[in-house]
């Protein structure tokens, strides 16, 4: 009895008139169930995505005829042509030609951006096969206001029902079939189906047949062209990779630069690469080593970006008195921006974050910890913006340092970085490798894993979103430009240990001083732990914070004393 009760509930649930792509009742699931007994299937949608065809083509095998009618997003000129044609009572040749051109552009664009998998490619080939055989016909309706999403199924003649119609918010695409939270309804009344079919037939008669054009476009103007040689693919790869560099206009790149500014090739390349990364992933690390001019690179990058800029930096780097401050450099390059201190993020939120398009964060490594209010505020500021992280040391303590900064412009569990969709899972797995190791007791094993983690982070993640070069690399690959500019990096000799001996008096002072600053009874660091002397009760967190501050100052004093008496 109990088993039958649950079965009845399940049957009732899967037979709902309305469905939303929730749980296991998506449009894709509904199609797989419905299309088993369908003879004719008609699709009327604003958007048809061939790259999602692979998910359904097996369900189409027993269907006799499939007709697909798509709408267009058209430009003003085409719309005017169509409107003129309507007054003449027909759609003329120019209208048909322009309609095909628009569809061709959409096909090429979609296939170029589709997921590069065997399943997607097999689906596209099967779609072309069905078009050639006549099993599928596809037309485009040259209307600016066709936004319907209707799927009409007609059963075989011996079936007791005429058919069904599904309509709602879902287009024929990956998102509409599965991913998005859509709202659709399935109607089974024969009058509803016949009404939908009648309207479809009227639109079908007005539409432009693009079946042959579709086949020709896919097979001759996309990478699925079987006549393309490996060499041509190689040339295409080189062109796509260096397209931005090849189209660089030096006059636009260096517009509004201050007099005397030195144009350096290595900085130019960094900015070009950073902009490509920014456009692709929504954020970028400018992480060249110290002394290569990251402030100027970021400023040149700002010069290339549309929209309003926000610069977040330490107070010392936002003053007019500092000639190399962000304030002065942006002013010299005539770039409009607002500036705010790292410690005053709440003021930005109070003013409103929607006014900014690009957020530049200097010393971004300071935001490597997600578990504090500052990071929470910064995350709110960066949401929906282009984010430029400027830091020479993005990794300080653990792999999670990098993750926190990446999450300022990428979703932790749904990233667009190739091969690493779930960043939190990836970085968490690297962190767990160190969990049971002690840095002192298991030093060799610990360091081996740290090095391997670093290689994985660099090769799988950072190579996509970071611009980082060392002085040696700049000196190697840009030596001609440096020579022409009269620049040369100073040669830094390896550090040499300098030993000094203390006489008896200094030795005695040193030992006594160390004893005093480490004796908590005599030297309590009270000025650094004032809250501990309040009469009111403190929380455990406040007590721990104060003691940590005292201990931190003690370590600083000892290190300073050990470095030299002069420093102390």
Backbone torsions as a table, in degrees:
resi	resn	phi	psi	omega
1	UNK	NA	-47.0	179.6
2	UNK	-62.5	-43.1	-179.5
3	UNK	-62.6	-41.9	179.6
4	UNK	-65.2	-36.9	-180.0
5	UNK	-59.6	-47.9	179.4
6	UNK	-66.6	-34.2	178.7
7	UNK	-65.5	-40.8	178.2
8	UNK	-61.9	-41.5	179.3
9	UNK	-63.0	-43.7	-178.3
10	UNK	-63.8	-42.2	179.4
11	UNK	-62.8	-42.4	179.3
12	UNK	-63.7	-41.0	-177.4
13	UNK	-65.7	-44.1	-177.3
14	UNK	-74.6	-11.0	180.0
15	UNK	-103.7	18.3	-179.8
16	UNK	-62.4	142.6	176.2
17	UNK	-66.9	-41.9	178.2
18	UNK	-97.2	144.5	174.3
19	UNK	-150.5	158.7	-165.2
20	UNK	-133.7	16.0	-173.9
21	UNK	67.2	13.6	179.9
22	UNK	-88.7	152.3	177.1
23	UNK	53.9	-127.2	-179.1
24	UNK	-109.2	27.1	-178.8
25	UNK	-120.4	55.4	179.3
26	UNK	-84.7	170.4	175.1
27	UNK	-61.1	-37.5	178.0
28	UNK	-60.7	-46.2	179.1
29	UNK	-62.9	-40.7	-179.2
30	UNK	-64.3	-41.8	177.5
31	UNK	-61.4	-45.8	-178.3
32	UNK	-59.9	-30.6	178.7
33	UNK	-79.9	-44.7	-173.1
34	UNK	-73.9	-40.0	-169.0
35	UNK	-74.2	-2.8	-179.1
36	UNK	-63.7	-30.0	-175.9
37	UNK	-119.8	27.3	-176.0
38	UNK	-100.2	135.3	177.3
39	UNK	-96.7	-40.2	-179.7
40	UNK	-128.0	135.6	-177.0
41	UNK	-133.7	121.8	-179.2
42	UNK	-116.2	134.2	-177.8
43	UNK	-120.6	125.8	176.1
44	UNK	-124.8	108.9	-175.5
45	UNK	-142.3	157.7	173.6
46	UNK	-76.0	-34.7	-178.5
47	UNK	-130.5	127.6	174.6
48	UNK	-121.0	121.2	-176.7
49	UNK	-108.0	108.5	-179.3
50	UNK	-62.8	-28.0	-177.6
51	UNK	-68.4	-14.9	176.8
52	UNK	-97.3	2.1	-175.3
53	UNK	-64.4	-28.2	-175.3
54	UNK	-61.0	-23.2	-176.8
55	UNK	-76.5	-16.6	-174.1
56	UNK	-124.7	-9.7	-168.8
57	UNK	-62.5	-27.5	178.2
58	UNK	-67.6	-30.1	177.4
59	UNK	-75.3	-13.9	-179.6
60	UNK	-89.8	-8.1	-169.8
61	UNK	-60.9	-37.5	-176.6
62	UNK	-91.1	-3.4	-179.4
63	UNK	-79.3	135.5	-177.2
64	UNK	-71.7	-46.4	-174.2
65	UNK	-145.7	135.2	177.8
66	UNK	-125.9	125.8	176.7
67	UNK	-115.9	131.3	-178.4
68	UNK	-120.5	125.1	179.1
69	UNK	-121.0	118.4	-176.0
70	UNK	-114.1	152.1	175.1
71	UNK	-94.4	177.6	-177.2
72	UNK	-130.2	146.5	163.3
73	UNK	-97.9	106.0	-169.5
74	UNK	-112.5	159.9	179.4
75	UNK	-82.4	172.9	-174.4
76	UNK	-62.6	-42.0	-177.4
77	UNK	-61.5	-46.2	-179.6
78	UNK	-63.2	-40.6	178.9
79	UNK	-59.9	-41.4	179.9
80	UNK	-64.5	-39.8	178.1
81	UNK	-61.3	-44.6	-178.1
82	UNK	-64.6	-43.1	-179.7
83	UNK	-61.7	-39.6	177.6
84	UNK	-64.2	-41.1	-179.1
85	UNK	-63.7	-36.5	-179.5
86	UNK	-60.9	-40.0	-179.1
87	UNK	-67.9	-23.4	178.9
88	UNK	-87.7	-7.3	177.2
89	UNK	86.4	6.5	178.3
90	UNK	-156.3	164.9	175.3
91	UNK	-97.7	120.0	-173.4
92	UNK	-81.9	178.7	-176.3
93	UNK	-60.2	-42.1	-178.5
94	UNK	-61.8	-38.8	178.1
95	UNK	-61.9	-47.1	-179.8
96	UNK	-62.0	-42.5	-179.0
97	UNK	-62.7	-46.5	-179.2
98	UNK	-66.0	-36.7	177.3
99	UNK	-59.6	-44.6	179.2
100	UNK	-65.5	-38.5	178.1
101	UNK	-60.7	-44.1	-179.7
102	UNK	-62.5	-46.1	179.4
103	UNK	-61.4	-41.8	178.8
104	UNK	-59.1	-44.9	178.2
105	UNK	-60.6	-40.5	-179.1
106	UNK	-68.2	-40.7	179.7
107	UNK	-61.2	-50.2	-178.3
108	UNK	-60.7	-45.5	-178.6
109	UNK	-62.7	-42.3	-178.4
110	UNK	-66.1	-46.0	-177.6
111	UNK	-66.3	-36.3	177.8
112	UNK	-62.6	-34.4	-175.6
113	UNK	-98.2	-1.5	-178.0
114	UNK	-71.7	159.4	180.0
115	UNK	-64.1	134.0	-175.3
116	UNK	-87.9	77.1	179.7
117	UNK	-129.8	160.6	-179.8
118	UNK	-65.1	-36.4	-178.2
119	UNK	-62.9	-45.4	179.8
120	UNK	-62.7	-44.1	-178.7
121	UNK	-65.1	-40.1	177.8
122	UNK	-62.9	-39.2	178.6
123	UNK	-62.8	-41.7	179.2
124	UNK	-65.4	-42.8	178.7
125	UNK	-62.7	-39.2	179.3
126	UNK	-66.8	-37.5	178.1
127	UNK	-62.2	-44.7	178.1
128	UNK	-63.4	-40.0	178.1
129	UNK	-60.1	-43.8	179.6
130	UNK	-66.6	-36.7	177.6
131	UNK	-64.6	-44.6	-178.5
132	UNK	-64.4	-36.8	-178.2
133	UNK	-79.8	-12.9	-178.0
134	UNK	89.2	-1.6	178.2
135	UNK	-62.3	-36.5	176.4
136	UNK	-115.4	135.4	167.7
137	UNK	-118.8	141.9	178.9
138	UNK	-132.8	133.0	177.6
139	UNK	-129.0	157.2	176.6
140	UNK	-118.9	131.1	179.0
141	UNK	-95.0	117.7	-174.9
142	UNK	-78.5	62.1	179.9
143	UNK	-123.2	143.2	-178.7
144	UNK	-82.7	-10.9	-172.2
145	UNK	-124.7	26.3	177.4
146	UNK	-90.6	104.3	-177.6
147	UNK	-123.8	16.1	-176.8
148	UNK	-69.7	152.7	172.2
149	UNK	-131.8	95.2	-174.5
150	UNK	-132.8	134.5	-180.0
151	UNK	-127.1	113.4	-173.3
152	UNK	-109.4	122.8	178.8
153	UNK	-113.8	132.7	173.4
154	UNK	-120.1	129.7	-176.0
155	UNK	-80.2	170.5	176.1
156	UNK	-63.9	155.5	-171.7
157	UNK	-59.6	-33.4	-176.7
158	UNK	-81.3	0.1	178.6
159	UNK	-77.1	148.2	-176.9
160	UNK	-73.5	-19.5	178.8
161	UNK	-108.5	154.2	179.8
162	UNK	-76.0	-43.9	-179.8
163	UNK	166.1	-159.5	177.0
164	UNK	-152.1	162.2	177.9
165	UNK	-133.4	133.1	176.4
166	UNK	-111.4	129.3	178.1
167	UNK	-142.8	157.8	-178.3
168	UNK	160.6	-134.2	-173.5
169	UNK	-103.6	-6.4	-171.7
170	UNK	-85.9	122.5	166.3
171	UNK	-81.2	166.9	177.3
172	UNK	-84.1	84.9	-178.8
173	UNK	-153.8	168.8	177.8
174	UNK	-54.0	-46.0	-178.6
175	UNK	-65.8	-44.3	-177.8
176	UNK	-69.3	-34.1	-178.3
177	UNK	-76.8	-36.3	-170.7
178	UNK	-136.7	-54.0	-162.7
179	UNK	-71.1	-49.8	-174.0
180	UNK	-73.4	155.7	172.8
181	UNK	-84.6	95.3	-176.7
182	UNK	-100.6	169.7	177.7
183	UNK	-132.2	110.9	-175.8
184	UNK	-128.9	160.3	178.6
185	UNK	-133.9	140.5	177.8
186	UNK	-110.4	121.5	-179.2
187	UNK	-108.8	133.6	-174.9
188	UNK	-115.7	-5.9	178.2
189	UNK	-66.6	131.4	-174.9
190	UNK	-61.6	-31.1	178.6
191	UNK	-66.1	-39.1	177.8
192	UNK	-64.8	-43.1	-179.2
193	UNK	-64.7	-44.0	-179.0
194	UNK	-66.3	-36.3	177.1
195	UNK	-63.2	-47.1	179.5
196	UNK	-62.2	-40.1	-178.9
197	UNK	-66.1	-39.0	178.9
198	UNK	-61.5	-44.7	178.7
199	UNK	-66.0	-38.0	178.6
200	UNK	-61.9	-43.9	-177.9
201	UNK	-61.7	-38.4	179.4
202	UNK	-63.5	-45.8	179.3
203	UNK	-67.3	-37.0	-179.6
204	UNK	-61.6	-38.2	179.6
205	UNK	-67.3	-31.3	-178.4
206	UNK	-83.4	-13.7	-169.6
207	UNK	-83.9	165.8	-179.3
208	UNK	-99.9	125.4	179.2
209	UNK	-72.0	122.2	-178.6
210	UNK	-122.0	15.7	-176.6
211	UNK	-57.7	-54.8	-179.3
212	UNK	-64.7	-39.9	179.9
213	UNK	-64.2	-37.0	178.3
214	UNK	-61.1	-48.8	179.8
215	UNK	-59.8	-47.5	-178.1
216	UNK	-61.7	-41.9	-178.9
217	UNK	-63.8	-46.5	-178.9
218	UNK	-63.7	-42.5	-172.6
219	UNK	-84.4	-15.4	-178.0
220	UNK	-119.1	-18.5	-173.3
221	UNK	-122.1	10.5	176.5
222	UNK	-129.0	176.4	-178.7
223	UNK	-69.2	-7.7	178.3
224	UNK	-83.7	4.9	173.8
225	UNK	-65.5	117.8	-175.4
226	UNK	-72.9	-11.8	-178.4
227	UNK	-92.5	-1.3	179.6
228	UNK	-71.9	132.4	-179.5
229	UNK	-87.7	157.2	176.4
230	UNK	-55.6	-34.8	-179.8
231	UNK	-66.3	-40.1	178.0
232	UNK	-65.5	-37.5	176.4
233	UNK	-63.3	-40.7	179.0
234	UNK	-62.7	-44.4	178.3
235	UNK	-63.0	-39.8	178.7
236	UNK	-64.0	-40.6	178.2
237	UNK	-60.7	-45.9	179.2
238	UNK	-62.4	-41.7	-179.3
239	UNK	-63.9	-46.7	-178.0
240	UNK	-64.1	-38.4	-177.1
241	UNK	-68.9	-39.1	-175.6
242	UNK	-104.6	13.4	-175.3
243	UNK	-57.2	-44.4	-179.2
244	UNK	-64.3	-41.0	-179.9
245	UNK	-65.1	-39.9	-177.5
246	UNK	-69.3	-29.6	-177.0
247	UNK	-93.1	8.2	-177.6
248	UNK	-66.9	128.9	176.9
249	UNK	-103.5	107.6	-177.4
250	UNK	-56.5	-33.3	-178.8
251	UNK	-65.9	-38.6	177.8
252	UNK	-77.6	-35.9	-177.5
253	UNK	-61.8	-41.9	-175.8
254	UNK	-105.2	29.1	178.6
255	UNK	-70.5	143.7	177.0
256	UNK	65.1	22.5	179.0
257	UNK	-76.7	147.6	-179.4
258	UNK	-70.3	156.5	179.3
259	UNK	-62.2	135.0	178.5
260	UNK	87.4	-1.8	179.5
261	UNK	-68.4	131.9	-176.3
262	UNK	-87.3	121.5	179.6
263	UNK	-85.2	108.2	-176.6
264	UNK	-108.2	131.5	-176.3
265	UNK	-61.4	-38.2	-176.5
266	UNK	-68.4	-32.3	176.3
267	UNK	-73.1	-38.3	178.6
268	UNK	-60.7	-44.4	-180.0
269	UNK	-65.1	-39.8	179.4
270	UNK	-60.3	-43.3	-179.4
271	UNK	-66.5	-42.7	179.3
272	UNK	-61.2	-46.0	179.1
273	UNK	-66.0	-40.5	-179.0
274	UNK	-62.8	-38.9	-179.6
275	UNK	-68.0	-38.8	176.6
276	UNK	-60.8	-45.9	179.8
277	UNK	-63.2	-43.1	-178.8
278	UNK	-61.7	-42.9	179.0
279	UNK	-66.8	-33.0	-175.9
280	UNK	-81.9	-41.6	-171.0
281	UNK	-117.8	-4.5	177.6
282	UNK	83.0	-1.5	179.2
283	UNK	-164.2	162.2	-178.9
284	UNK	-155.5	146.1	171.0
285	UNK	-94.5	123.0	165.5
286	UNK	-97.1	101.6	-167.1
287	UNK	-128.6	30.5	173.6
288	UNK	-58.6	153.4	-179.3
289	UNK	-64.1	166.3	-176.9
290	UNK	-57.6	137.1	172.4
291	UNK	96.8	2.7	-178.5
292	UNK	-98.0	-1.7	173.9
293	UNK	91.5	46.1	-178.9
294	UNK	-64.1	-31.8	178.5
295	UNK	-61.7	-43.8	179.8
296	UNK	-70.4	-35.8	176.8
297	UNK	-63.2	-44.1	179.5
298	UNK	-63.3	-37.0	179.5
299	UNK	-68.2	-42.6	175.6
300	UNK	-62.3	-36.3	177.5
301	UNK	-65.7	-43.1	177.7
302	UNK	-58.4	-32.1	179.6
303	UNK	-65.7	-21.3	-177.6
304	UNK	-95.8	-9.3	-170.7
305	UNK	-101.6	138.6	173.8
306	UNK	-79.8	159.9	175.3
307	UNK	94.4	-179.6	-175.4
308	UNK	-90.9	142.6	-174.8
309	UNK	-107.5	143.9	172.3
310	UNK	-125.8	129.1	178.5
311	UNK	-114.2	125.4	178.5
312	UNK	-114.3	122.5	-176.3
313	UNK	-154.1	174.6	176.6
314	UNK	-68.2	150.0	-177.5
315	UNK	-53.6	-38.4	-177.6
316	UNK	-63.9	-22.3	-178.8
317	UNK	-99.4	15.0	179.3
318	UNK	-124.8	12.9	-177.1
319	UNK	-99.2	151.4	177.0
320	UNK	-69.3	-25.3	-177.7
321	UNK	-68.5	-26.4	179.6
322	UNK	-87.7	111.8	-175.7
323	UNK	-61.7	-25.3	-178.8
324	UNK	-102.7	17.9	-179.9
325	UNK	-71.3	159.6	178.5
326	UNK	-59.4	-39.0	-179.6
327	UNK	-57.3	-48.1	-176.9
328	UNK	-72.8	-40.3	-178.0
329	UNK	-65.9	-46.1	177.6
330	UNK	-62.0	-37.6	178.5
331	UNK	-64.4	-42.4	-179.6
332	UNK	-62.4	-33.2	-178.9
333	UNK	-91.2	4.6	179.7
334	UNK	57.2	42.9	178.4
335	UNK	-107.9	123.6	179.9
336	UNK	-75.4	137.2	179.1
337	UNK	-163.9	160.3	169.5
338	UNK	-109.1	148.1	-174.6
339	UNK	-126.1	139.7	177.8
340	UNK	-147.2	147.3	-178.9
341	UNK	-73.2	149.9	178.0
342	UNK	-55.9	-32.9	-176.6
343	UNK	-84.7	2.8	-176.7
344	UNK	-127.1	42.6	-177.7
345	UNK	-65.8	-31.1	-178.6
346	UNK	-63.6	-27.1	178.2
347	UNK	-66.6	-36.3	178.2
348	UNK	-63.6	-43.2	-179.8
349	UNK	-64.9	-39.2	178.4
350	UNK	-62.7	-38.4	179.7
351	UNK	-71.1	-27.1	-177.5
352	UNK	109.1	123.9	-175.7
353	UNK	-86.5	-15.0	-175.9
354	UNK	-68.0	-13.8	-177.8
355	UNK	-76.7	-12.1	-175.9
356	UNK	-105.7	148.4	175.9
357	UNK	-113.1	-33.3	-177.0
358	UNK	-128.0	131.2	-179.0
359	UNK	-118.0	118.6	177.8
360	UNK	-101.9	122.9	-176.9
361	UNK	-118.2	108.2	178.5
362	UNK	-81.7	148.2	-177.4
363	UNK	51.7	51.9	-174.9
364	UNK	-61.7	-22.1	180.0
365	UNK	-62.2	-16.2	177.4
366	UNK	-68.0	-13.7	-179.8
367	UNK	-109.2	41.9	-179.1
368	UNK	-85.5	-7.4	-179.3
369	UNK	-112.2	118.7	-178.1
370	UNK	-76.3	-18.7	-169.3
371	UNK	-91.1	51.6	174.7
372	UNK	-152.8	166.0	-175.3
373	UNK	-66.5	-36.1	-178.7
374	UNK	-60.7	-44.6	179.4
375	UNK	-65.2	-41.0	179.2
376	UNK	-59.8	-43.2	178.3
377	UNK	-64.7	-44.2	-179.2
378	UNK	-63.8	-40.1	178.7
379	UNK	-60.6	-39.9	177.8
380	UNK	-65.8	-37.8	179.6
381	UNK	-66.8	-39.6	-174.6
382	UNK	-80.0	-15.9	-174.2
383	UNK	-57.3	121.3	178.6
384	UNK	79.6	8.3	-178.1
385	UNK	-109.4	165.8	166.5
386	UNK	-81.9	128.6	-172.1
387	UNK	-117.4	125.3	178.6
388	UNK	-115.4	114.0	-177.5
389	UNK	-100.5	118.2	-178.2
390	UNK	-107.7	113.9	-179.0
391	UNK	-164.0	140.3	175.3
392	UNK	-91.5	-12.6	-176.2
393	UNK	-133.3	68.9	-178.2
394	UNK	-65.8	-26.9	179.6
395	UNK	-109.1	122.8	179.6
396	UNK	-114.4	-55.1	-172.9
397	UNK	-117.0	-42.4	-174.6
398	UNK	-148.8	166.7	177.5
399	UNK	-57.3	-26.9	-179.1
400	UNK	-66.4	-20.0	174.9
401	UNK	-58.7	-44.9	-179.3
402	UNK	-66.6	-44.1	-177.9
403	UNK	-57.1	-45.3	-178.2
404	UNK	-58.4	-41.9	-178.5
405	UNK	-72.0	-38.3	178.9
406	UNK	-63.6	-34.7	-176.6
407	UNK	-70.1	-5.0	174.1
408	UNK	-73.1	-16.7	177.6
409	UNK	-137.6	-1.8	177.0
410	UNK	-128.6	149.4	176.2
411	UNK	-76.9	132.3	-175.0
412	UNK	-61.1	-33.2	-176.1
413	UNK	-113.9	4.4	-179.8
414	UNK	-149.6	60.2	-175.1
415	UNK	-81.5	164.7	176.4
416	UNK	-102.6	9.2	178.7
417	UNK	-74.0	125.6	-175.0
418	UNK	-54.9	127.4	174.5
419	UNK	83.6	-13.4	-178.6
420	UNK	-127.9	76.9	-178.9
421	UNK	-71.0	-40.8	-179.0
422	UNK	-103.8	94.3	-178.2
423	UNK	-66.7	-38.0	-178.0
424	UNK	-64.3	-39.7	177.6
425	UNK	-66.5	-43.1	-179.0
426	UNK	-62.4	-52.0	-178.0
427	UNK	-70.7	-32.4	176.9
428	UNK	-63.8	-39.1	178.9
429	UNK	-65.4	-36.9	177.6
430	UNK	-67.1	-40.3	-179.7
431	UNK	-65.8	-38.0	-179.0
432	UNK	-65.9	-23.9	178.6
433	UNK	-63.6	-23.1	-178.5
434	UNK	-97.8	-1.9	-168.9
435	UNK	-59.1	-45.2	-174.0
436	UNK	-98.4	16.1	-179.8
437	UNK	-110.2	139.5	175.7
438	UNK	-99.2	130.7	-174.2
439	UNK	-62.2	-31.4	179.8
440	UNK	-86.4	-51.5	-174.9
441	UNK	-71.8	-32.5	-178.3
442	UNK	-116.7	45.7	-169.0
443	UNK	-56.7	-49.5	-176.0
444	UNK	-62.9	-48.0	-179.8
445	UNK	-64.7	-39.5	-180.0
446	UNK	-61.2	-47.4	-177.3
447	UNK	-68.8	-33.7	176.7
448	UNK	-61.3	-42.6	-180.0
449	UNK	-69.9	-40.4	178.0
450	UNK	-57.8	-44.4	-179.6
451	UNK	-66.0	-42.1	179.8
452	UNK	-67.0	-39.5	176.0
453	UNK	-58.5	-43.5	-178.9
454	UNK	-61.8	-40.4	179.2
455	UNK	-64.2	-43.4	-179.7
456	UNK	-64.3	-42.8	179.7
457	UNK	-63.4	-43.0	-178.7
458	UNK	-65.9	-47.6	-173.0
459	UNK	-77.8	-28.8	-175.3
460	UNK	-100.4	-23.2	-174.9
461	UNK	-123.8	-61.1	-169.3
462	UNK	-65.9	-28.8	-179.0
463	UNK	-62.9	-21.0	179.9
464	UNK	-87.6	-25.8	-168.2
465	UNK	-128.0	9.3	-175.3
466	UNK	-131.0	141.5	169.6
467	UNK	-111.0	114.1	-178.3
468	UNK	-146.9	125.5	175.3
469	UNK	-135.5	151.3	174.6
470	UNK	-95.3	168.2	177.4
471	UNK	-62.5	-35.4	-179.4
472	UNK	-64.6	-40.5	179.1
473	UNK	-66.3	-41.0	177.9
474	UNK	-63.1	-42.6	-179.2
475	UNK	-65.3	-30.9	-178.2
476	UNK	-79.1	-47.8	-171.1
477	UNK	-93.9	-13.1	-179.7
478	UNK	-127.6	27.2	-174.5
479	UNK	-63.1	-35.8	-179.6
480	UNK	-65.0	-43.7	179.7
481	UNK	-66.4	-41.4	178.3
482	UNK	-61.5	-40.5	-179.6
483	UNK	-65.3	-43.3	179.2
484	UNK	-64.0	-32.0	-179.1
485	UNK	-84.8	-6.9	-178.9
486	UNK	74.2	29.9	-179.2
487	UNK	-107.3	147.4	177.4
488	UNK	-153.8	128.6	178.0
489	UNK	-72.5	137.8	177.7
490	UNK	-65.6	141.7	178.1
491	UNK	-82.2	120.7	-178.8
492	UNK	-98.6	118.8	178.4
493	UNK	-74.9	153.6	177.1
494	UNK	-60.5	149.4	179.2
495	UNK	-63.6	142.0	178.1
496	UNK	-114.1	127.0	178.4
497	UNK	-69.2	134.6	176.9
498	UNK	-117.2	115.9	-178.7
499	UNK	-97.6	138.4	176.0
500	UNK	-128.8	146.5	-179.3
501	UNK	-105.5	142.3	177.6
502	UNK	-100.8	137.1	173.6
503	UNK	-75.2	179.1	-173.8
504	UNK	-59.8	-40.3	-177.4
505	UNK	-67.6	-50.5	-179.7
506	UNK	-63.7	-35.6	179.0
507	UNK	-63.7	-40.1	179.5
508	UNK	-66.6	-41.7	178.2
509	UNK	-63.4	-42.4	-178.8
510	UNK	-60.8	-48.3	-177.6
511	UNK	-63.8	-43.2	-179.6
512	UNK	-65.2	-38.9	-179.9
513	UNK	-64.5	-44.8	177.8
514	UNK	-59.4	-43.1	-179.8
515	UNK	-62.5	-39.0	-178.3
516	UNK	-68.8	-47.8	-174.4
517	UNK	-76.0	-9.5	176.1
518	UNK	-105.4	-3.0	180.0
519	UNK	-93.0	106.3	-174.7
520	UNK	-66.0	-21.6	178.9
521	UNK	-75.2	-32.6	-177.7
522	UNK	-96.8	-30.9	-176.2
523	UNK	-130.8	98.3	-168.9
524	UNK	-97.6	-3.2	-179.7
525	UNK	56.7	41.4	-174.2
526	UNK	-61.4	-35.9	-177.6
527	UNK	-66.1	-19.0	179.2
528	UNK	-99.2	-6.0	-179.3
529	UNK	-131.1	52.3	-173.3
530	UNK	-65.1	-30.5	-176.8
531	UNK	-65.8	-24.5	180.0
532	UNK	-67.0	-14.4	-177.4
533	UNK	-102.0	4.3	175.2
534	UNK	-72.5	146.3	179.5
535	UNK	-75.5	-28.5	179.6
536	UNK	-73.4	154.3	-176.2
537	UNK	-73.7	135.3	177.7
538	UNK	-99.5	154.1	173.8
539	UNK	-74.4	162.6	178.6
540	UNK	-60.6	-37.2	179.1
541	UNK	-62.5	-44.1	-179.4
542	UNK	-65.6	-40.3	178.3
543	UNK	-62.9	-46.2	-179.1
544	UNK	-63.0	-40.6	179.6
545	UNK	-61.3	-42.6	-180.0
546	UNK	-66.9	-43.5	179.3
547	UNK	-65.0	-38.3	177.9
548	UNK	-62.6	-39.1	178.7
549	UNK	-63.8	-43.2	177.4
550	UNK	-61.4	-44.1	178.9
551	UNK	-64.9	-37.3	178.2
552	UNK	-61.8	-44.2	179.8
553	UNK	-67.4	-33.7	177.6
554	UNK	-62.6	-45.5	179.9
555	UNK	-61.7	-41.6	179.2
556	UNK	-61.9	-42.0	179.5
557	UNK	-63.6	-43.7	-179.5
558	UNK	-63.9	-45.6	179.9
559	UNK	-62.5	-37.9	-179.0
560	UNK	-68.9	-41.0	178.6
561	UNK	-63.8	-41.7	-178.1
562	UNK	-69.9	-25.1	-179.3
563	UNK	-70.1	-42.8	174.5
564	UNK	178.1	156.3	177.2
565	UNK	-66.0	-29.8	-177.3
566	UNK	-65.9	-44.5	178.0
567	UNK	-63.4	-40.3	-177.0
568	UNK	-66.8	NA	NA
